[in-house]
Amino acid sequence: MFRPNVGGIDRFLRVALGAILFLAGLLLLTEKTSLGITLLVVGLLAVVTGILKFCVLYVPFGISTAQGAQGRNCICDCAAWMTEARNTTTKPPASTTTR
């Protein structure tokens, strides 16, 4: 679906620190503070982007920490698919009728 742009240590740190922030948010949520809600949301977003290997904020800047990343500002393979389709156009089969 999306081209992964989060990988390696970036992914590990997102999941680990996101889980810590999420748990801290849960603990502070019982005290009815906005800090608890903020930590909860930020932690959840970090964990989700780490698991999905995709960060929307990396796209406009062309950043990618995924292995084999080319740093292109593209979130899907649509351009590659179109180029491949143009290069592999099929010719109509030759006429097989004989007289």
Stockholm file with secondary structure:
# STOCKHOLM 1.0

chainA/1-99         MFRPNVGGIDRFLRVALGAILFLAGLLLLTEKTSLGITLLVVGLLAVVTGILKFCVLYVPFGISTAQGAQGRNCICDCAAWMTEARNTTTKPPASTTTR
#=GR chainA/1-99 SS CCCCCCCHHHHHHHHHHHHHHHHHHHHHHTTTCHHHHHHHHHHHHHHHHHHHTCCGGGTTTTCCCSTTCCCCSCSSSHHHHHHHHHHTCCCCCCCCCCC
#=GC SS_cons        CCCCCCCHHHHHHHHHHHHHHHHHHHHHHTTTCHHHHHHHHHHHHHHHHHHHTCCGGGTTTTCCCSTTCCCCSCSSSHHHHHHHHHHTCCCCCCCCCCC
//
